Amino acid sequence: MRIRTLVLLLIGTAVLLVPVAFVGTFLLAPFWGWLEGKTGIEMIGHSGAADWCFLAVYGVLLSFVSIGLGAQWRSRL
């Protein structure tokens, strides 16, 4: 895989992970509620999870995919 292909693949994956992270954040609502009770940091409000919860889920997903794509790219060298 060339560098350009890898970059385009990462950008496309980053865009596709936005709705996945959105759904994943809401599916993790029981976890956010439990963690809020333990830490006292507001994570679940009247309109759903806090923005930083979405960003945390998105960051974890993007990290896993990036590591996987990087490992695949290195194995082809």
N, C-alpha and C positions, 0 to 999 in steps of 0.2 A: 504494500500500500504506500502510495506517495504521501508526502506531508499534506499536500493540498486536499487529498481525498480524506485523510484523517481529520483535518480541521472541519471540512464540510460535514463529515459524519458526526462529529462532536456537536456542531451547531444544530444540525437537524435533530439529534438526540435531545439536546437541551430544550428545544422547542416542544418536542413530543412529550417530554417529562413534566411539563407544566400541568396538564390535566391529570396526569397520574399522581403527582404530588398533591393536587387539590383534593382528589378523592381519598388518597391515603391519609391526609391530615384529618378528614372527617371520620374516617374509619378508626383512627387512633383517638377519638374523643374520650373513651373511657380512660385511656392512659393519661391524656392531658388533664382530665379531672382528678385522677389519683395523684399525679405529680403536683398539681396545684394545691391539693390538700396537704401534701407533705412539705412543700417548700414555701407556700404562701405567695408565690409569684403568680399573677393572673395569667392564665392560659386559655380559659374558656369564658367568653363573655356572653351577652344576650344574643349576639349575632353569630356565634360560632367561635372557632379557634382564633387566637391572636395571630397577627401577621407573621411574627417571628416563628411561630410553630410551623406555618406553611414553609417559610424559608429554611427552617431546620430540616424538614422532611425532603424538600427539594435538594438541599445541599448534600444530604446523605445519599439520595438516589443518584444524583449527578456524579458524586465521588465514586460510587460503586461502578457505574457505567464507564466512567473515564478510566478507572484502573483496569477494567476488563478490556476496553478497547486498546489501551496502551500496551497491555500484555500481549494481546493478539497482534498488534502492529510490530512489536519487538520480535515476536516469534517468526515473523515473515522476513525479517532482515537476513 
